[in-house]
Amino acid sequence: MAEEEPAEVLSEPLLDLSDLGRTVDGSGLAFLAAECIGKRIGPIKAIEGYAHLQRIDFSENLIKDVAPLKVLNHLVKLSLAKNSIVSLKSWDSEEAVFPNLKELDLSENQLPTLGPLPFQALVALRLARNEITSCELGGHEKLQTLDLSSNKLTSLAGLGALPSLKLLNASGNELADLNGINEATALEELQLAENKLQALEAPWTELQALTALDVSACALETEKPLEVLRQLPLLRKLKVKGNPFTESVSSVPVVALVCHWRLTDVDDIAITEEHTEAAKALNIQRILEERERLKEEAAKAEAEG
């Protein structure tokens, strides 16, 4: 088997510099954006000489050591997706690191855990397709988008306070419960597809802003767990396809509607008046069946007594 070619060392000829503009301090002109995509770069120490950069895209490379980047205090957007990063410890510092960073993409690396990140301006954090088994992420008051999809998380308990978070994608993990999301009180969209959820017990009363929920391809054996979603007054869009119970019901939208009457969209199917009428009929049928069952149980108990 042929040996893999060694990584390239970052140098100016490999950099695509653009957006010549005035520096933050107004003292002169400098390039504000740099790209080096898919060029097999590993060591990136040369980037330290470009102190005025605000946007960097180093995706699809072989980068392991991210330490040289921490001197770039003006960075607003940084993409390191599809590299070989296993640790972010080199960014730990008593001094502020990336004080202006709003968007960070670390998707498709090899991070095993996620510890606290000191980037207080962060608005969007993407960590999809890593090896993350646990995360300790709280105190990001401005974070609005968090993508943890396709990792190995068994719990969200380390999320902590994320008061501005609107979108959380935790699809494709190993979650068996939903503990830990109670401090994301502004959450509007929650993606939980392809997890091990057999129930949907969660601090829903703390998530009153939620409008969209995806629990597709989980392990819900019946639709009954959906009933707890009635605690979400603004929930309108629900995805449940791929759960075991969907194989045995004639109409998933109708069954879901019985569990939450305010839904307007189930599995990307718009709820119609026909769905609503069918759901009302099904609900009445179930009420009558339950009354009959209780009546029979009472009669049986009386006979045995």
Backbone as CSV, one residue per row, in Angstrom:
resi,resn,N_x,N_y,N_z,CA_x,CA_y,CA_z,C_x,C_y,C_z
1,MET,0.843,-1.193,0.000,0.000,0.000,0.000,0.881,1.246,0.000
2,ALA,0.583,2.179,-0.878,1.380,3.394,-0.986,1.198,4.262,0.251
3,GLU,2.318,4.866,0.696,2.235,5.745,1.854,1.491,7.026,1.492
4,GLU,0.729,7.523,2.461,-0.004,8.763,2.237,0.965,9.928,2.137
5,GLU,0.721,10.802,1.205,1.588,11.955,1.018,1.557,12.842,2.259
6,PRO,2.711,13.402,2.646,2.732,14.282,3.822,1.937,15.554,3.571
7,ALA,1.492,16.146,4.664,0.713,17.381,4.556,1.590,18.525,4.062
8,GLU,0.965,19.434,3.343,1.650,20.637,2.887,1.730,21.646,4.035
9,VAL,2.765,22.434,4.025,2.907,23.516,4.999,2.306,24.780,4.401
10,LEU,1.456,25.444,5.164,0.816,26.656,4.662,1.858,27.718,4.311
11,SER,1.697,28.283,3.135,2.568,29.370,2.692,1.727,30.348,1.885
12,GLU,2.240,31.532,1.664,1.454,32.555,0.972,0.974,32.123,-0.411
13,PRO,1.778,31.404,-1.207,1.284,30.974,-2.521,0.048,30.076,-2.455
14,LEU,-0.164,29.397,-1.329,-1.328,28.520,-1.176,-2.563,29.273,-0.688
15,LEU,-2.368,30.500,-0.237,-3.472,31.292,0.305,-4.175,32.080,-0.793
16,ASP,-5.483,32.044,-0.752,-6.278,32.887,-1.639,-6.777,34.062,-0.803
17,LEU,-6.064,35.164,-0.883,-6.398,36.353,-0.097,-7.344,37.250,-0.879
18,SER,-8.313,37.836,-0.179,-9.294,38.683,-0.857,-9.837,39.742,0.092
19,ASP,-10.715,40.576,-0.429,-11.392,41.629,0.331,-10.393,42.582,0.972
20,LEU,-9.692,43.312,0.123,-8.768,44.327,0.613,-9.578,45.480,1.209
21,GLY,-9.345,45.755,2.468,-10.122,46.789,3.131,-9.353,47.452,4.248
22,ARG,-9.960,48.446,4.847,-9.296,49.177,5.920,-9.278,48.328,7.190
23,THR,-8.172,48.388,7.892,-8.032,47.636,9.129,-8.966,48.190,10.200
24,VAL,-9.202,47.383,11.225,-10.125,47.774,12.292,-9.688,49.068,12.967
25,ASP,-8.374,49.235,13.148,-7.890,50.454,13.810,-7.762,51.640,12.858
26,GLY,-8.067,51.395,11.572,-8.043,52.481,10.601,-6.665,52.925,10.164
27,SER,-5.629,52.180,10.526,-4.254,52.606,10.259,-3.781,52.315,8.842
28,GLY,-4.511,51.483,8.108,-4.070,51.149,6.761,-4.994,50.150,6.107
29,LEU,-4.506,49.530,5.019,-5.279,48.534,4.286,-4.686,47.149,4.498
30,ALA,-5.554,46.133,4.477,-5.104,44.750,4.626,-6.154,43.825,4.034
31,PHE,-5.720,42.619,3.690,-6.684,41.611,3.254,-7.485,41.139,4.469
32,LEU,-8.798,41.066,4.299,-9.676,40.699,5.414,-10.184,39.267,5.326
33,ALA,-9.967,38.588,4.185,-10.455,37.219,4.007,-9.371,36.342,3.400
34,ALA,-9.342,35.070,3.830,-8.366,34.114,3.301,-9.012,32.748,3.155
35,GLU,-8.690,32.079,2.045,-9.158,30.718,1.801,-7.977,29.829,1.433
36,CYS,-8.061,28.592,1.873,-7.135,27.551,1.435,-7.899,26.247,1.596
37,ILE,-8.641,25.878,0.569,-9.584,24.765,0.647,-9.081,23.574,-0.160
38,GLY,-9.042,22.402,0.482,-8.698,21.173,-0.227,-7.293,21.141,-0.785
39,LYS,-6.332,21.706,-0.069,-4.950,21.739,-0.556,-4.003,20.929,0.322
40,ARG,-4.562,20.065,1.165,-3.777,19.140,1.992,-2.814,19.866,2.933
41,ILE,-3.171,21.049,3.388,-2.282,21.742,4.318,-2.424,21.155,5.718
42,GLY,-1.310,21.130,6.440,-1.286,20.673,7.824,-0.845,21.805,8.729
43,PRO,0.459,22.042,8.850,0.944,23.159,9.667,0.480,24.503,9.103
44,ILE,-0.037,25.358,9.976,-0.586,26.642,9.508,0.039,27.832,10.241
45,LYS,1.266,27.682,10.721,1.913,28.751,11.483,2.009,30.049,10.682
46,ALA,2.098,29.939,9.359,2.247,31.137,8.521,1.064,32.091,8.645
47,ILE,-0.073,31.599,9.125,-1.264,32.454,9.215,-1.094,33.536,10.280
48,GLU,-0.147,33.332,11.189,0.074,34.310,12.260,0.466,35.684,11.718
49,GLY,0.972,35.723,10.503,1.403,36.988,9.922,0.289,37.815,9.306
50,TYR,-0.947,37.318,9.404,-2.080,38.021,8.790,-3.061,38.444,9.881
51,ALA,-2.614,39.345,10.714,-3.337,39.699,11.940,-4.680,40.369,11.700
52,HIS,-4.908,40.885,10.506,-6.138,41.649,10.265,-7.260,40.814,9.635
53,LEU,-7.024,39.546,9.428,-8.045,38.698,8.807,-9.307,38.633,9.662
54,GLN,-10.447,38.695,8.986,-11.742,38.580,9.657,-12.490,37.306,9.272
55,ARG,-12.140,36.735,8.122,-12.812,35.518,7.656,-11.779,34.544,7.099
56,ILE,-11.831,33.306,7.579,-10.910,32.263,7.115,-11.690,30.998,6.804
57,ASP,-11.379,30.384,5.663,-11.928,29.073,5.314,-10.768,28.145,4.984
58,PHE,-10.461,27.243,5.920,-9.402,26.251,5.749,-10.009,24.848,5.722
59,SER,-11.178,24.704,5.159,-11.859,23.404,5.149,-11.206,22.427,4.174
60,GLU,-11.455,21.144,4.413,-10.989,20.047,3.554,-9.464,19.998,3.458
61,ASN,-8.813,19.989,4.609,-7.360,19.879,4.655,-6.947,18.808,5.665
62,LEU,-5.716,18.894,6.152,-5.180,17.897,7.091,-4.724,18.561,8.388
63,ILE,-5.358,19.644,8.740,-4.950,20.430,9.910,-5.220,19.674,11.211
64,LYS,-4.215,19.645,12.082,-4.354,19.057,13.413,-4.165,20.116,14.505
65,ASP,-3.165,20.958,14.329,-2.825,21.969,15.334,-3.470,23.304,14.969
66,VAL,-4.394,23.756,15.814,-5.109,25.013,15.538,-4.545,26.189,16.332
67,ALA,-3.475,25.965,17.075,-2.918,27.001,17.946,-2.560,28.298,17.218
68,PRO,-1.956,28.252,16.024,-1.560,29.516,15.377,-2.704,30.490,15.133
69,LEU,-3.913,29.999,15.093,-5.051,30.864,14.786,-5.419,31.806,15.926
70,LYS,-5.036,31.464,17.143,-5.566,32.209,18.292,-5.028,33.632,18.407
71,VAL,-4.028,33.983,17.610,-3.523,35.361,17.643,-4.363,36.281,16.758
72,LEU,-5.303,35.717,16.009,-6.104,36.511,15.070,-7.347,37.047,15.778
73,ASN,-7.189,38.153,16.460,-8.251,38.687,17.321,-9.420,39.308,16.572
74,HIS,-9.262,39.510,15.265,-10.334,40.157,14.505,-11.218,39.155,13.759
75,LEU,-10.950,37.871,13.925,-11.736,36.860,13.215,-13.215,36.947,13.587
76,VAL,-14.051,36.931,12.557,-15.498,36.924,12.735,-16.081,35.582,12.298
77,LYS,-15.475,34.989,11.273,-15.975,33.723,10.727,-14.797,32.800,10.441
78,LEU,-14.875,31.557,10.963,-13.787,30.593,10.809,-14.349,29.219,10.473
79,SER,-13.900,28.666,9.341,-14.295,27.306,8.970,-13.070,26.406,8.931
80,LEU,-13.121,25.354,9.746,-12.088,24.324,9.770,-12.720,22.958,9.523
81,ALA,-13.824,22.941,8.805,-14.538,21.691,8.536,-13.673,20.733,7.724
82,LYS,-13.886,19.446,7.947,-13.207,18.385,7.194,-11.690,18.479,7.321
83,ASN,-11.223,18.455,8.568,-9.798,18.391,8.851,-9.526,17.208,9.776
84,SER,-8.422,17.248,10.509,-8.034,16.129,11.383,-7.846,16.602,12.813
85,ILE,-8.689,17.510,13.241,-8.563,18.135,14.558,-9.126,17.217,15.641
86,VAL,-8.327,16.944,16.670,-8.760,16.077,17.765,-8.865,16.834,19.089
87,SER,-8.377,18.065,19.131,-8.402,18.822,20.387,-8.410,20.322,20.105
88,LEU,-9.059,21.050,21.016,-9.078,22.512,20.949,-8.367,23.127,22.153
89,LYS,-7.614,22.306,22.896,-6.984,22.775,24.129,-6.008,23.917,23.891
90,SER,-5.429,23.961,22.705,-4.461,25.026,22.428,-5.114,26.397,22.378
91,TRP,-6.434,26.436,22.349,-7.145,27.716,22.373,-7.453,28.169,23.796
92,ASP,-7.167,27.321,24.789,-7.372,27.716,26.182,-6.410,28.847,26.530
93,SER,-6.916,29.886,27.140,-6.065,31.020,27.492,-6.757,31.875,28.536
94,GLU,-5.951,32.492,29.416,-6.518,33.421,30.388,-6.959,34.715,29.704
95,GLU,-6.325,35.022,28.583,-6.706,36.203,27.817,-7.804,35.835,26.826
96,ALA,-8.547,36.827,26.379,-9.645,36.590,25.443,-9.113,36.053,24.116
97,VAL,-9.723,34.964,23.642,-9.376,34.376,22.355,-10.567,34.560,21.421
98,PHE,-10.306,35.001,20.214,-11.374,35.228,19.229,-12.528,36.046,19.829
99,PRO,-12.263,37.227,20.352,-13.328,38.008,21.010,-14.449,38.442,20.075
100,ASN,-14.197,38.412,18.760,-15.210,38.849,17.799,-15.787,37.707,16.967
101,LEU,-15.398,36.468,17.264,-15.805,35.327,16.442,-17.298,35.037,16.592
102,LYS,-18.020,35.074,15.460,-19.460,34.829,15.469,-19.828,33.461,14.909
103,GLU,-19.065,32.978,13.928,-19.377,31.696,13.297,-18.155,30.791,13.304
104,LEU,-18.327,29.574,13.835,-17.242,28.598,13.895,-17.746,27.258,13.381
105,ASP,-17.076,26.733,12.353,-17.460,25.450,11.763,-16.325,24.450,11.952
106,LEU,-16.580,23.441,12.787,-15.622,22.365,13.047,-16.206,21.014,12.643
107,SER,-17.130,21.029,11.713,-17.776,19.794,11.261,-16.756,18.835,10.645
108,GLU,-17.036,17.552,10.773,-16.233,16.494,10.153,-14.759,16.563,10.544
109,ASN,-14.536,16.611,11.857,-13.205,16.442,12.411,-13.213,15.193,13.295
110,GLN,-12.346,15.139,14.286,-12.247,13.945,15.134,-12.287,14.309,16.610
111,LEU,-13.048,15.329,16.939,-13.139,15.779,18.327,-13.886,14.751,19.174
112,PRO,-13.289,14.253,20.271,-13.952,13.249,21.106,-14.872,13.836,22.176
113,THR,-14.576,15.053,22.595,-15.394,15.727,23.611,-15.459,17.211,23.267
114,LEU,-16.402,17.881,23.906,-16.521,19.326,23.724,-16.522,19.984,25.086
115,GLY,-15.466,20.726,25.372,-15.381,21.452,26.626,-15.856,22.876,26.457
116,PRO,-15.821,23.657,27.524,-16.245,25.057,27.434,-15.411,25.827,26.411
117,LEU,-16.064,26.642,25.631,-15.382,27.485,24.648,-15.493,28.940,25.094
118,PRO,-14.384,29.685,25.067,-14.388,31.046,25.624,-14.795,32.133,24.642
119,PHE,-15.532,31.780,23.610,-15.846,32.744,22.548,-17.206,33.379,22.819
120,GLN,-17.203,34.511,23.470,-18.444,35.102,23.965,-19.312,35.741,22.890
121,ALA,-18.745,35.991,21.697,-19.531,36.610,20.624,-20.179,35.570,19.711
122,LEU,-19.937,34.289,19.986,-20.354,33.214,19.084,-21.869,33.183,18.875
123,VAL,-22.275,33.131,17.596,-23.685,33.066,17.225,-24.033,31.704,16.628
124,ALA,-23.097,31.113,15.875,-23.342,29.816,15.236,-22.141,28.900,15.441
125,LEU,-22.409,27.674,15.921,-21.360,26.684,16.164,-21.775,25.366,15.526
126,ARG,-20.931,24.871,14.609,-21.248,23.640,13.879,-20.202,22.576,14.185
127,LEU,-20.674,21.453,14.736,-19.792,20.369,15.166,-20.273,19.017,14.650
128,ALA,-21.002,19.022,13.562,-21.557,17.777,13.025,-20.450,16.806,12.613
129,ARG,-20.755,15.517,12.742,-19.890,14.445,12.248,-18.487,14.487,12.857
130,ASN,-18.449,14.583,14.185,-17.222,14.376,14.937,-17.364,13.055,15.700
131,GLU,-16.653,12.921,16.814,-16.738,11.716,17.651,-17.156,12.092,19.064
132,ILE,-17.895,13.165,19.199,-18.189,13.754,20.508,-19.103,12.860,21.347
133,THR,-18.634,12.497,22.541,-19.416,11.670,23.459,-19.999,12.481,24.611
134,SER,-19.451,13.654,24.860,-19.975,14.513,25.925,-19.675,15.961,25.592
135,CYS,-20.523,16.852,26.092,-20.290,18.276,25.836,-20.583,19.083,27.086
136,GLU,-19.744,20.063,27.313,-19.929,21.014,28.409,-19.943,22.393,27.769
137,LEU,-21.119,22.864,27.455,-21.216,24.101,26.689,-22.321,24.968,27.269
138,GLY,-21.933,25.978,28.000,-22.918,26.877,28.586,-22.353,28.275,28.680
139,GLY,-23.215,29.229,28.968,-22.751,30.588,29.148,-22.558,31.377,27.872
140,HIS,-23.004,30.807,26.743,-22.908,31.544,25.477,-24.216,32.302,25.259
141,GLU,-24.248,33.515,25.709,-25.496,34.280,25.718,-25.990,34.647,24.325
142,LYS,-25.093,34.645,23.321,-25.483,35.063,21.974,-25.658,33.895,21.005
143,LEU,-25.324,32.686,21.418,-25.376,31.535,20.516,-26.810,31.238,20.088
144,GLN,-27.041,31.209,18.771,-28.378,30.976,18.231,-28.514,29.640,17.509
145,THR,-27.416,29.138,16.940,-27.442,27.886,16.182,-26.358,26.955,16.689
146,LEU,-26.745,25.718,17.031,-25.796,24.713,17.503,-26.078,23.396,16.799
147,ASP,-25.090,22.912,16.048,-25.232,21.656,15.310,-24.307,20.607,15.915
148,LEU,-24.900,19.622,16.582,-24.170,18.509,17.191,-24.543,17.192,16.524
149,SER,-25.070,17.243,15.325,-25.588,16.044,14.667,-24.478,15.054,14.314
150,SER,-24.867,13.779,14.259,-23.964,12.691,13.852,-22.712,12.628,14.721
151,ASN,-22.923,12.604,16.028,-21.856,12.372,16.982,-22.204,11.133,17.812
152,LYS,-21.672,11.036,19.029,-21.914,9.867,19.872,-22.448,10.277,21.243
153,LEU,-23.229,11.320,21.267,-23.770,11.830,22.524,-24.833,10.902,23.090
154,THR,-24.730,10.601,24.372,-25.766,9.835,25.065,-26.610,10.742,25.951
155,SER,-26.183,11.991,26.110,-26.909,12.937,26.951,-26.607,14.365,26.507
156,LEU,-27.573,15.246,26.751,-27.382,16.677,26.496,-27.229,17.442,27.805
157,ALA,-26.960,16.715,28.876,-26.956,17.301,30.213,-25.913,18.398,30.399
158,GLY,-24.890,18.454,29.554,-23.849,19.454,29.740,-24.063,20.747,28.990
159,LEU,-25.217,20.904,28.380,-25.425,22.092,27.547,-25.411,23.394,28.343
160,GLY,-26.025,23.415,29.500,-26.005,24.622,30.312,-26.850,25.740,29.739
161,ALA,-26.609,26.953,30.219,-27.429,28.106,29.849,-27.072,28.609,28.455
162,LEU,-28.044,28.525,27.559,-27.906,29.046,26.194,-29.171,29.848,25.898
163,PRO,-29.299,31.023,26.496,-30.572,31.753,26.492,-31.034,32.268,25.136
164,SER,-30.129,32.331,24.138,-30.516,32.846,22.821,-30.636,31.749,21.770
165,LEU,-30.390,30.498,22.169,-30.372,29.400,21.200,-31.744,29.200,20.566
166,LYS,-31.778,29.232,19.228,-33.028,29.052,18.490,-33.085,27.714,17.769
167,LEU,-31.931,27.216,17.315,-31.880,25.947,16.588,-30.855,25.025,17.211
168,LEU,-31.305,23.836,17.625,-30.411,22.800,18.128,-30.613,21.547,17.298
169,ASN,-29.541,21.094,16.653,-29.583,19.856,15.882,-28.743,18.815,16.600
170,ALA,-29.412,17.819,17.185,-28.729,16.719,17.860,-29.107,15.391,17.212
171,SER,-29.460,15.425,15.942,-29.838,14.216,15.213,-28.645,13.267,15.086
172,GLY,-28.951,11.977,14.941,-27.898,11.013,14.671,-26.938,10.792,15.812
173,ASN,-27.448,10.836,17.047,-26.635,10.538,18.216,-27.166,9.274,18.904
174,GLU,-26.894,9.130,20.186,-27.325,7.947,20.933,-28.152,8.354,22.147
175,LEU,-28.932,9.409,21.989,-29.723,9.949,23.094,-30.880,9.027,23.446
176,ALA,-31.005,8.723,24.737,-32.134,7.932,25.218,-33.106,8.784,26.020
177,ASP,-32.690,9.991,26.386,-33.576,10.920,27.093,-33.216,12.339,26.682
178,LEU,-34.007,13.289,27.159,-33.837,14.680,26.740,-33.474,15.598,27.896
179,ASN,-32.858,15.050,28.918,-32.403,15.879,30.028,-31.313,16.835,29.547
180,GLY,-31.364,18.068,30.029,-30.298,19.008,29.730,-30.667,20.149,28.819
181,ILE,-31.884,20.140,28.289,-32.247,21.220,27.356,-33.115,22.292,28.016
182,ASN,-33.269,22.210,29.318,-34.192,23.116,30.007,-33.719,24.563,30.058
183,GLU,-32.418,24.804,29.825,-31.918,26.178,29.894,-31.824,26.843,28.524
184,ALA,-32.320,26.150,27.489,-32.381,26.747,26.145,-33.797,27.262,25.927
185,THR,-34.175,28.247,26.694,-35.580,28.657,26.775,-36.097,29.383,25.538
186,ALA,-35.201,29.818,24.648,-35.637,30.515,23.427,-35.706,29.577,22.224
187,LEU,-35.492,28.285,22.459,-35.410,27.311,21.370,-36.684,27.294,20.530
188,GLU,-36.504,27.398,19.204,-37.628,27.378,18.273,-37.668,26.097,17.446
189,GLU,-36.503,25.529,17.155,-36.444,24.301,16.351,-35.499,23.306,17.003
190,LEU,-35.991,22.077,17.200,-35.219,21.024,17.846,-35.215,19.788,16.958
191,GLN,-34.031,19.380,16.522,-33.887,18.235,15.627,-33.255,17.073,16.387
192,LEU,-34.025,15.981,16.513,-33.603,14.828,17.314,-33.733,13.514,16.551
193,ALA,-33.800,13.564,15.241,-33.980,12.355,14.439,-32.835,11.366,14.654
194,GLU,-33.154,10.085,14.476,-32.151,9.017,14.536,-31.433,8.967,15.880
195,ASN,-32.219,8.959,16.944,-31.697,8.721,18.279,-32.391,7.495,18.867
196,LYS,-32.148,7.207,20.147,-32.697,6.002,20.777,-33.896,6.315,21.664
197,LEU,-34.590,7.366,21.356,-35.698,7.826,22.190,-36.892,6.885,22.107
198,GLN,-37.294,6.347,23.264,-38.504,5.525,23.366,-39.638,6.314,24.004
199,ALA,-39.287,7.441,24.575,-40.264,8.341,25.196,-39.809,9.768,24.924
200,LEU,-40.684,10.708,25.195,-40.369,12.109,24.917,-40.516,12.982,26.156
201,GLU,-40.302,12.387,27.318,-40.340,13.174,28.544,-39.189,14.180,28.525
202,ALA,-39.507,15.421,28.788,-38.510,16.493,28.755,-39.083,17.708,29.477
203,PRO,-38.244,18.666,29.802,-38.742,19.890,30.451,-39.430,20.804,29.442
204,TRP,-40.495,20.298,28.813,-41.159,21.051,27.747,-41.729,22.383,28.230
205,THR,-42.100,22.456,29.494,-42.670,23.714,30.001,-41.647,24.849,29.981
206,GLU,-40.356,24.492,29.881,-39.308,25.507,29.792,-39.034,25.910,28.344
207,LEU,-39.659,25.208,27.397,-39.370,25.433,25.974,-40.610,25.931,25.246
208,GLN,-41.218,26.946,25.777,-42.499,27.417,25.260,-42.414,28.097,23.895
209,ALA,-41.213,28.385,23.404,-41.064,29.031,22.093,-40.924,28.021,20.957
210,LEU,-40.877,26.728,21.291,-40.617,25.700,20.277,-41.754,25.610,19.263
211,THR,-41.392,25.707,17.972,-42.388,25.626,16.898,-42.190,24.410,16.003
212,ALA,-40.982,23.822,16.003,-40.697,22.688,15.117,-39.887,21.632,15.855
213,LEU,-40.317,20.371,15.724,-39.656,19.249,16.396,-39.526,18.082,15.436
214,ASP,-38.326,17.517,15.355,-38.077,16.354,14.498,-37.608,15.191,15.360
215,VAL,-38.455,14.171,15.480,-38.087,12.943,16.188,-38.212,11.751,15.238
216,SER,-37.909,11.967,13.978,-37.965,10.903,12.978,-36.974,9.787,13.306
217,ALA,-37.334,8.571,12.903,-36.421,7.428,12.996,-35.851,7.234,14.391
218,CYS,-36.697,7.424,15.407,-36.308,7.098,16.776,-36.906,5.734,17.142
219,ALA,-37.243,5.513,18.389,-37.703,4.189,18.815,-39.072,4.255,19.483
220,LEU,-39.953,5.124,18.993,-41.290,5.272,19.567,-42.185,4.132,19.093
221,GLU,-42.587,3.261,20.016,-43.383,2.082,19.667,-44.852,2.418,19.445
222,THR,-45.334,3.459,20.103,-46.715,3.918,19.920,-46.693,5.435,19.790
223,GLU,-47.840,5.998,19.437,-47.912,7.452,19.332,-48.140,8.121,20.680
224,LYS,-48.400,7.338,21.726,-48.735,7.910,23.034,-47.676,8.882,23.558
225,PRO,-46.375,8.615,23.369,-45.381,9.591,23.845,-45.559,10.990,23.268
226,LEU,-46.227,11.092,22.130,-46.436,12.406,21.511,-47.377,13.287,22.328
227,GLU,-48.161,12.679,23.207,-49.149,13.442,23.968,-48.514,14.489,24.877
228,VAL,-47.270,14.244,25.321,-46.614,15.221,26.200,-46.315,16.519,25.460
229,LEU,-46.346,16.464,24.140,-46.055,17.660,23.349,-47.165,18.696,23.428
230,ARG,-48.290,18.323,24.050,-49.371,19.292,24.253,-48.929,20.440,25.152
231,GLN,-47.820,20.240,25.845,-47.275,21.302,26.699,-46.603,22.412,25.884
232,LEU,-46.512,22.205,24.558,-45.862,23.176,23.676,-46.922,23.923,22.874
233,PRO,-47.375,25.062,23.342,-48.500,25.753,22.696,-48.203,26.274,21.297
234,LEU,-46.926,26.500,20.964,-46.579,27.057,19.655,-46.101,26.000,18.658
235,LEU,-46.057,24.741,19.080,-45.589,23.685,18.177,-46.520,23.554,16.976
236,ARG,-45.940,23.642,15.785,-46.738,23.552,14.561,-46.215,22.488,13.600
237,LYS,-44.905,22.257,13.607,-44.319,21.296,12.674,-43.707,20.126,13.444
238,LEU,-44.098,18.909,13.041,-43.637,17.705,13.723,-43.243,16.655,12.692
239,LYS,-42.088,16.026,12.921,-41.652,14.928,12.058,-41.486,13.668,12.901
240,VAL,-42.161,12.591,12.475,-42.130,11.333,13.227,-41.883,10.122,12.333
241,LYS,-41.726,10.327,11.039,-41.577,9.199,10.116,-40.386,8.333,10.506
242,GLY,-40.522,7.026,10.258,-39.435,6.116,10.572,-39.471,5.546,11.972
243,ASN,-40.437,5.964,12.802,-40.619,5.349,14.114,-41.442,4.073,13.948
244,PRO,-41.263,3.085,14.837,-42.004,1.826,14.697,-43.515,1.999,14.605
245,PHE,-44.090,2.930,15.368,-45.552,3.049,15.393,-46.136,3.507,14.056
246,THR,-45.334,4.179,13.243,-45.861,4.706,11.979,-46.184,3.607,10.974
247,GLU,-45.665,2.403,11.220,-45.912,1.295,10.298,-47.285,0.664,10.509
248,SER,-47.908,0.937,11.647,-49.164,0.252,11.978,-50.373,1.180,12.034
249,VAL,-50.213,2.429,11.618,-51.353,3.350,11.612,-51.692,3.717,10.174
250,SER,-52.965,3.971,9.937,-53.403,4.255,8.567,-53.021,5.655,8.110
251,SER,-52.978,6.601,9.045,-52.617,7.978,8.693,-51.819,8.607,9.823
252,VAL,-50.534,8.802,9.585,-49.680,9.403,10.608,-50.119,10.831,10.953
253,PRO,-50.438,11.681,9.979,-50.892,13.034,10.333,-52.126,13.038,11.230
254,VAL,-53.072,12.121,10.972,-54.294,12.064,11.775,-53.971,11.662,13.209
255,VAL,-53.153,10.636,13.360,-52.779,10.155,14.692,-52.007,11.235,15.454
256,ALA,-51.101,11.917,14.767,-50.328,12.978,15.413,-51.225,14.134,15.831
257,LEU,-52.215,14.417,15.019,-53.129,15.524,15.300,-53.959,15.255,16.549
258,VAL,-54.310,14.008,16.789,-55.033,13.650,18.007,-54.177,13.963,19.241
259,CYS,-52.870,13.806,19.094,-51.957,14.063,20.213,-51.681,15.548,20.424
260,HIS,-51.773,16.337,19.352,-51.524,17.779,19.446,-52.354,18.482,18.379
261,TRP,-53.457,19.101,18.796,-54.438,19.646,17.862,-53.961,20.875,17.099
262,ARG,-52.879,21.491,17.523,-52.444,22.727,16.868,-51.419,22.505,15.755
263,LEU,-51.090,21.278,15.478,-50.120,20.997,14.414,-50.658,21.448,13.059
264,THR,-49.774,22.000,12.252,-50.150,22.405,10.888,-49.382,21.628,9.828
265,ASP,-48.367,20.865,10.278,-47.510,20.157,9.328,-46.934,18.927,10.015
266,VAL,-47.166,17.746,9.427,-46.622,16.497,9.975,-45.864,15.777,8.869
267,ASP,-44.598,15.527,9.106,-43.749,14.874,8.098,-43.826,15.584,6.749
268,ASP,-43.807,16.900,6.804,-43.855,17.749,5.602,-45.180,17.649,4.845
269,ILE,-46.198,17.127,5.503,-47.545,17.084,4.920,-48.398,18.135,5.624
270,ALA,-48.944,19.051,4.859,-49.780,20.105,5.438,-51.089,19.516,5.950
271,ILE,-51.459,19.875,7.166,-52.708,19.398,7.753,-53.892,20.055,7.040
272,THR,-54.830,19.213,6.594,-56.019,19.706,5.888,-57.252,19.556,6.772
273,GLU,-58.357,20.094,6.296,-59.621,19.942,7.013,-60.013,18.472,7.100
274,GLU,-59.664,17.719,6.068,-59.955,16.277,6.071,-59.205,15.573,7.189
275,HIS,-57.930,15.947,7.372,-57.149,15.388,8.477,-57.804,15.727,9.818
276,THR,-58.219,16.973,9.955,-58.811,17.434,11.212,-60.088,16.674,11.538
277,GLU,-60.961,16.488,10.541,-62.213,15.768,10.761,-61.947,14.310,11.107
278,ALA,-60.976,13.699,10.423,-60.625,12.303,10.713,-60.051,12.169,12.119
279,ALA,-59.271,13.163,12.541,-58.695,13.137,13.884,-59.775,13.276,14.947
280,LYS,-60.765,14.122,14.700,-61.876,14.266,15.638,-62.631,12.951,15.783
281,ALA,-62.879,12.297,14.649,-63.598,11.018,14.673,-62.800,9.958,15.420
282,LEU,-61.492,9.916,15.171,-60.635,8.946,15.845,-60.595,9.210,17.338
283,ASN,-60.545,10.464,17.717,-60.512,10.818,19.133,-61.790,10.380,19.841
284,ILE,-62.933,10.615,19.209,-64.214,10.189,19.784,-64.260,8.673,19.910
285,GLN,-63.802,7.992,18.884,-63.777,6.526,18.906,-62.939,6.012,20.070
286,ARG,-61.792,6.614,20.283,-60.912,6.174,21.365,-61.523,6.468,22.734
287,ILE,-62.207,7.596,22.854,-62.870,7.925,24.123,-63.946,6.896,24.446
288,LEU,-64.734,6.537,23.438,-65.798,5.544,23.633,-65.215,4.181,23.972
289,GLU,-64.133,3.811,23.302,-63.484,2.528,23.578,-62.933,2.489,24.994
290,GLU,-62.371,3.609,25.437,-61.826,3.669,26.787,-62.947,3.588,27.829
291,ARG,-64.061,4.238,27.579,-65.205,4.145,28.492,-65.698,2.708,28.596
292,GLU,-65.771,2.036,27.446,-66.242,0.651,27.426,-65.282,-0.250,28.182
293,ARG,-63.983,0.011,28.016,-62.987,-0.798,28.714,-63.110,-0.630,30.226
294,LEU,-63.264,0.605,30.669,-63.402,0.872,32.099,-64.686,0.263,32.655
295,LYS,-65.731,0.295,31.849,-67.014,-0.283,32.248,-66.885,-1.787,32.440
296,GLU,-66.190,-2.432,31.506,-65.988,-3.881,31.591,-65.127,-4.241,32.792
297,GLU,-64.119,-3.434,33.063,-63.256,-3.690,34.216,-64.041,-3.562,35.520
298,ALA,-64.892,-2.552,35.587,-65.704,-2.350,36.791,-66.665,-3.512,37.000
299,ALA,-67.268,-3.971,35.901,-68.205,-5.096,35.988,-67.488,-6.361,36.430
300,LYS,-66.290,-6.560,35.913,-65.505,-7.746,36.266,-65.109,-7.714,37.734
301,ALA,-64.712,-6.527,38.203,-64.311,-6.382,39.604,-65.489,-6.630,40.539
302,GLU,-66.666,-6.146,40.122,-67.868,-6.342,40.934,-68.249,-7.814,40.990
303,ALA,-68.105,-8.502,39.853,-68.447,-9.929,39.796,-67.505,-10.756,40.659
304,GLU,-66.246,-10.361,40.674,-65.250,-11.108,41.454,-65.376,-10.801,42.940
305,GLY,-65.949,-9.618,43.223,-66.096,-9.213,44.629,-67.225,-9.921,45.298
